[in-house]
Structure formats: structure tokens, C-alpha cells
Amino acid sequence: DMPQLMTHIRITCILIILAFTSACQASQVPAALPTLAPTLAQPLVAQQATQVLRPVATALPSNTPAPPTLLPGTPRPTRTLIPLPTPISLVIESEPIPSSATPLATTALDQPPTATATNVFTRVPDATTFQVGLSVDGRDIWGWRLGSGATTILLVGGVHTGFESNTVMLLNELITHYESTPADILPGITLVLIPVLNPDGLLRGRTAEGRFNANNVDLNRNWGCEWSAEAYWQTRRVNPGQRAFSEPETQALGQLIRDLRPAAAIFYHSAATGVFSGDCEGGHGSDELAAVIGEAAGYPYGQPFTAYRVAGTAANWVDGQGIPAVDLELSTTRETEFVRNLRAIQAVQQWVLGQVQP
């Protein structure tokens, strides 16, 4: 047994020596690694830097204005229109006042519009454009002069904005049409179109307050004929200004009318559906103008506006200057009714040239 025991001891000692030798060799390996460690670490450092520098999407500030809500596109009617009989039954379309106003885009209206900032409410001033004046807040009131005739027809939209902003859209559509189809302006005629008399009100969006200028004055109660300190819009008492022509918008347009002496003037509104003659101390051709428009476009005409008392209107004052003038009320607050209004303007051109009788 002793020899076998000694044999086991020798084998055990040899195994211990071999294990110890392997451990010593393994402990020497790290000495060769430092030259490789930086190379291996570099990709890791680069990856961490890339992660830190990667752009991260952030939410818009809480005060960023919401995208504007613009009026929808307006299909143009193609049906045959039947002249409506008189006397008329007046129905005024109204809209509920929303709890909060959604303002229209301001970029294109704060400064003269640019080619990249046009929409249904703004147009690019060009060689045919002139400045009528400035609003209360200093915004430009633009006019377009198309044609070169000696006889002028004046067309004005956006006297009231707010729920009546479709009149601005209509005037811009008319400008586009006559610029692209100049043959529709008859020889001897100049058309002067003012899409927005009230640019400050337009910025308030489709709200009741959008009807008024920045002084909260109703611009169609601020004219000289029969001006009254007590003025109304439906059942609501409104501000007619401190006196006739107290507002820069009416001052500017009034002076332009004195300078132009147009053969006819049309002021667009909505939505009482009809053509209402200006009348200041006896008519001066306004009834005939209303008949021409009503027959051509299929709007009712021939009776005064009686839904509620109005005073100090633009059409009345212009009539008092010896110029035929009407308030044309569209049928809705959203459609432009382009086709029928284009037909009316073509008829008015013939009428002022003496080519047709009312």
C-alpha cells in the first residue's frame, strides 16, 4: 500500500504544479492588452457621442397659434336662374356666435402680401394695384384698377367682415377672372375693385366682432347721409362712430369716390338676399341700377331694406353724391355666388354705356 500512496502523492503534486503554472501564464495576458484597449474603446465613445447629438423632436410652445380656419372652397352654380318676383320676402341668414374666435392668418395681411402668402382672402399687389388708405391699425386697404375706359364702376367687398367675409372671396374671384379674361371688360370701362375695406375686422375671423373695425365701429353706419348716433345690426345696438366719417376706412373710400366719380357703385354684403337701392333725399339712378343687377343675377329687388332700421350706409351716401349705388346682399354667408354676380357686372357695364335699359 505504501508504494501506491506515494504514486498518488506524486500525481497530485504534478497536477498542482501544472495548475499553478497555467494560472501564472493567464495572469500575464493583460500586460499585452493595453495597446489594444484604446482601439476597442473608440467605437463605443463615437456611438455615445452620436446618441447625444441626435436631434430630438420637441413639442411646439404652448403660445403657438393654431392653424387658421379658412372658409371652404365655393362651387360655382351652373343652373339657370329664374328672376325672383317683387315685392320680396326678406330672410336674413345669421350664424351663432362661437364661444371663441378662430383668427385668420395674419402674415399676409399685416404687410403687403407676397406671392407665397396668398390665400382666398388676400391678393398680390401688382401694377394694377393702388393704396386706397389705411385702417385703424395701419393696415393697407388695396384697390385694383382693371381696364382703361373713361367710365368707372366701383365694386367694394369686406365692408363688414366676420360672417360676411365671403364678400372678400367674391371680389378676389372677380379680380382673378378679369385679369385672366380682360375681354370681359368692355371698351370704355374701368373696373375698380376693393376686396377688403375692413382689413382689421377680417383678422378676427368668422365672429360677430369681425363685422367691426379696430375701433369696434360698424363701417356701414359711419357714412354721411342720415348718420345717426343710434345704430343697429338686427336687434343689437352697434357703434356708428363718434360722427359721420370718423373712421379712416370710410374717410379713405369717401375721398376715392369723390375723386373717381364712378358711374355706378356696388357694395357687397351677406346674407339678406337682395339688391337694395341707395336713397339719399330722392334716388339718383340707384333704383335703375338695382333693377339691372336683379334681372341679370336673379336677386330680388325693388323694395327698401326693412328688416331693421339702418342709417349712415355707404350706398345711401354715394347716391346722395349723384352716383347710382346699391347694397347687394348675397344669399348665404359662405358661398360667393360668383356666376350670377359676374353676370350682373357684365349687365352693369352695358347699362352705364347706354347699351341696355333697366
C-alpha positions in Angstrom: 0.0 0.0 0.0 2.9 2.4 0.7 4.1 2.4 -2.9 0.6 3.1 -4.2 0.2 6.0 -1.7 3.4 7.5 -2.9 2.3 7.2 -6.5 -0.9 9.2 -5.8 1.0 11.9 -3.9 3.4 12.3 -6.9 0.4 12.6 -9.3 -1.3 15.1 -7.1 1.8 17.2 -6.8 2.3 17.2 -10.6 -1.3 18.4 -11.1 -0.9 21.1 -8.6 2.3 22.3 -10.3 0.6 22.3 -13.7 -2.4 24.2 -12.4 -0.2 26.8 -10.8 1.8 27.3 -13.9 -1.3 27.9 -16.1 -2.6 30.4 -13.6 0.6 32.4 -13.7 0.6 32.4 -17.5 -3.0 33.7 -17.5 -2.2 36.5 -15.1 0.4 37.8 -17.6 -2.0 38.2 -20.6 -3.4 41.7 -19.6 0.1 43.1 -19.9 -0.3 42.7 -23.7 -3.8 44.3 -23.8 -3.3 48.0 -23.1 -2.1 48.6 -26.7 -5.4 47.3 -28.0 -7.8 48.8 -25.4 -7.9 52.3 -26.9 -8.7 50.9 -30.3 -11.6 48.9 -28.9 -12.9 51.8 -26.9 -13.1 54.3 -29.7 -16.2 52.9 -31.4 -18.0 52.9 -28.1 -17.1 56.6 -27.5 -18.2 57.6 -31.0 -21.6 55.8 -30.6 -22.2 57.6 -27.3 -21.5 60.9 -29.0 -23.8 60.2 -31.8 -26.6 59.4 -29.5 -26.1 62.6 -27.6 -26.1 64.8 -30.7 -29.0 63.2 -32.5 -31.8 65.8 -32.9 -34.9 65.2 -30.8 -38.4 66.4 -31.9 -39.9 68.8 -29.3 -43.5 70.0 -28.9 -44.4 73.5 -30.1 -44.6 76.2 -27.4 -48.0 76.5 -25.8 -48.4 80.0 -27.2 -48.0 78.9 -30.8 -51.2 80.0 -32.7 -53.3 77.2 -34.1 -53.5 76.9 -37.9 -56.2 79.3 -39.3 -59.6 78.0 -40.3 -60.3 79.4 -43.7 -63.7 79.4 -45.5 -64.1 76.3 -47.7 -63.9 76.5 -51.5 -67.1 77.7 -53.1 -68.6 75.7 -56.0 -69.9 77.9 -58.8 -73.6 77.4 -59.7 -74.4 76.5 -63.3 -78.2 76.2 -63.1 -80.5 78.5 -65.0 -81.7 81.3 -62.7 -85.3 82.4 -62.7 -85.8 86.1 -61.8 -87.4 86.4 -58.4 -90.6 88.4 -58.1 -91.1 91.6 -56.1 -92.2 92.5 -53.5 -89.6 90.4 -51.7 -89.9 88.4 -48.5 -86.7 89.3 -46.6 -85.0 86.5 -44.7 -81.6 87.2 -43.1 -79.3 84.3 -42.6 -77.5 84.5 -39.3 -74.9 82.4 -37.6 -74.4 81.6 -33.9 -71.6 83.4 -32.2 -68.9 80.9 -31.3 -67.5 80.7 -27.8 -64.0 81.5 -29.0 -62.8 83.2 -32.2 -60.6 81.4 -34.6 -58.4 84.2 -36.2 -57.5 84.1 -39.8 -53.8 84.1 -40.9 -52.2 87.4 -40.2 -48.9 87.1 -42.1 -50.3 88.1 -45.5 -52.4 90.9 -44.1 -50.0 92.7 -41.7 -47.8 93.6 -44.6 -48.3 93.9 -48.4 -48.9 90.3 -49.4 -46.2 88.4 -51.2 -46.6 85.8 -53.9 -46.0 83.0 -51.4 -48.6 84.3 -48.9 -51.8 84.5 -50.9 -55.0 82.7 -49.9 -58.7 83.2 -50.5 -58.6 86.5 -48.5 -55.5 88.1 -49.9 -54.1 89.0 -53.3 -50.7 90.1 -54.6 -50.5 93.8 -55.3 -49.2 94.4 -58.8 -49.1 97.1 -61.5 -52.9 97.5 -61.3 -53.0 97.9 -57.5 -53.1 101.2 -55.6 -53.4 102.1 -52.0 -56.9 103.4 -51.0 -55.8 104.2 -47.5 -55.0 102.7 -44.1 -57.1 101.0 -41.5 -57.3 102.0 -37.8 -54.4 99.6 -37.1 -52.4 100.8 -40.0 -53.1 98.0 -42.5 -53.2 98.8 -46.2 -56.6 99.0 -47.9 -55.8 97.9 -51.5 -57.7 98.6 -54.7 -57.4 97.1 -58.2 -57.9 99.1 -61.3 -58.6 97.0 -64.4 -59.4 98.3 -67.8 -58.6 101.7 -69.3 -62.0 103.2 -70.1 -63.3 106.7 -69.1 -66.3 105.2 -67.3 -65.7 103.7 -63.9 -67.6 101.1 -62.0 -66.7 100.7 -58.3 -67.1 97.3 -56.5 -66.4 97.1 -52.8 -66.3 94.0 -50.5 -65.4 93.4 -46.9 -67.2 96.5 -45.6 -68.4 94.0 -43.0 -66.1 91.0 -42.5 -66.7 88.4 -39.8 -69.7 86.3 -41.1 -69.7 88.4 -44.3 -66.1 87.5 -45.3 -67.4 85.7 -48.3 -67.8 89.1 -50.0 -64.0 89.3 -49.8 -63.7 86.0 -51.5 -66.1 87.1 -54.2 -64.1 90.2 -55.0 -60.9 88.3 -55.2 -62.5 85.8 -57.6 -63.7 88.7 -59.7 -60.2 90.2 -59.9 -58.8 86.8 -60.9 -61.5 86.5 -63.6 -61.0 89.9 -65.1 -57.2 89.6 -65.0 -57.3 86.3 -66.9 -60.2 87.4 -69.2 -59.7 91.1 -69.9 -62.0 90.9 -72.9 -64.9 90.8 -70.4 -64.1 94.4 -69.5 -66.0 96.3 -72.2 -64.3 99.0 -74.2 -64.8 102.3 -72.4 -65.0 100.7 -68.9 -62.6 100.7 -66.0 -63.4 98.5 -63.0 -62.1 99.5 -59.6 -62.4 96.6 -57.1 -61.6 96.9 -53.4 -61.8 93.4 -51.8 -61.4 94.4 -48.1 -62.4 97.8 -46.8 -62.1 96.4 -43.2 -58.8 94.5 -43.0 -58.6 94.8 -39.2 -62.0 93.1 -38.8 -61.0 90.4 -41.2 -58.3 89.2 -38.8 -60.9 88.5 -36.2 -62.3 85.6 -38.2 -65.8 84.4 -38.5 -67.1 86.1 -35.4 -69.7 88.8 -34.7 -66.8 91.1 -33.6 -65.3 90.6 -37.1 -68.0 92.7 -38.5 -66.5 95.9 -37.0 -63.2 97.7 -37.4 -60.5 98.0 -34.8 -62.4 100.8 -33.1 -65.4 98.5 -32.9 -67.3 100.8 -35.3 -69.7 99.5 -37.9 -68.3 101.0 -41.1 -71.7 100.8 -42.8 -73.2 103.1 -40.2 -70.5 105.7 -40.5 -71.4 107.5 -43.7 -72.7 111.0 -44.1 -76.3 110.6 -45.3 -78.7 110.2 -42.4 -75.9 109.3 -40.0 -77.3 108.6 -36.5 -75.8 108.1 -33.1 -78.2 105.3 -32.6 -77.5 102.4 -34.9 -78.4 98.7 -35.1 -77.4 95.4 -36.5 -80.5 93.2 -36.3 -81.5 93.7 -32.6 -78.0 94.6 -31.4 -77.1 98.2 -30.8 -73.8 99.0 -32.6 -71.3 101.8 -32.6 -71.7 104.1 -35.7 -68.6 106.2 -34.7 -68.5 109.5 -32.9 -69.7 111.2 -36.1 -70.0 110.6 -39.8 -66.7 109.7 -41.4 -65.0 109.4 -38.1 -63.1 106.3 -39.2 -60.0 106.2 -41.5 -61.6 103.5 -43.7 -64.7 105.5 -44.6 -62.6 108.7 -45.0 -60.3 107.0 -47.5 -63.1 105.4 -49.5 -65.2 108.5 -49.4 -62.3 110.6 -50.8 -61.7 108.0 -53.5 -65.3 108.1 -54.6 -65.2 111.9 -54.8 -62.1 111.6 -56.9 -63.3 108.8 -59.2 -66.9 109.9 -59.7 -67.8 106.3 -60.7 -70.8 105.7 -63.0 -72.1 103.1 -60.5 -71.1 101.6 -57.2 -71.9 98.2 -55.7 -71.3 97.4 -52.0 -71.4 93.6 -51.3 -72.8 92.2 -48.1 -74.4 88.9 -46.8 -76.8 87.4 -46.4 -80.2 89.1 -46.8 -80.6 88.0 -50.4 -81.4 91.1 -52.5 -80.4 94.3 -54.2 -81.2 97.4 -52.1 -81.0 100.8 -53.7 -79.2 103.7 -52.2 -81.5 106.6 -51.5 -80.4 110.0 -50.1 -83.1 112.7 -50.4 -84.5 111.1 -53.5 -82.9 108.5 -55.7 -80.3 109.3 -58.3 -80.4 106.3 -60.6 -80.0 103.7 -57.8 -83.4 102.0 -58.5 -82.4 101.5 -62.1 -79.0 100.1 -61.1 -80.7 97.7 -58.7 -83.1 96.5 -61.4 -80.2 95.9 -63.9 -78.4 93.8 -61.3 -81.5 92.0 -60.0 -82.7 91.0 -63.5 -79.2 89.8 -64.6 -78.4 87.9 -61.4 -81.8 86.7 -60.2 -81.7 88.6 -56.9 -84.9 90.2 -55.6 -85.0 94.0 -55.9 -87.5 96.9 -55.9 -88.1 97.4 -52.2 -86.1 99.1 -49.4 -84.4 97.2 -46.6 -87.0 96.9 -43.8 -85.7 94.1 -41.6 -84.5 96.6 -39.1 -83.6 100.3 -39.1 -80.3 101.3 -40.8 -78.7 104.7 -41.1 -75.5 106.1 -42.4 -74.9 103.5 -45.1 -72.4 103.7 -47.9 -74.9 103.2 -50.7 -77.2 106.0 -49.4 -74.3 108.5 -49.1 -73.0 107.6 -52.6 -76.5 108.0 -54.0 -76.5 111.4 -52.4 -73.4 112.3 -54.4 -75.5 111.8 -57.6 -74.0 108.3 -58.2 -76.2 105.2 -58.6 -75.3 102.9 -55.8 -76.7 99.7 -54.2 -76.1 97.3 -51.4 -76.0 93.8 -52.9 -76.8 91.1 -50.3 -75.6 87.6 -51.1 -77.9 84.7 -50.2 -75.5 82.9 -47.8 -72.6 83.8 -45.6 -70.3 81.1 -47.1 -70.9 81.0 -50.9 -69.5 83.6 -53.3 -72.3 83.1 -55.9 -69.7 84.0 -58.5 -71.5 83.2 -61.7 -74.6 85.2 -61.0 -72.6 88.2 -59.8 -70.3 88.1 -62.8 -73.4 88.1 -65.0 -74.6 91.2 -63.1 -71.4 93.1 -63.6 -71.5 92.4 -67.3 -75.0 93.8 -67.4 -74.0 96.9 -65.4 -71.2 97.6 -67.9 -73.7 97.6 -70.7 -76.1 99.8 -68.7 -73.6 102.5 -67.9 -72.5 102.6 -71.5 -76.1 103.1 -72.6 -76.4 99.7 -74.3 -79.2 98.4 -72.2 -82.2 99.8 -70.4 -83.3 98.6 -66.9 
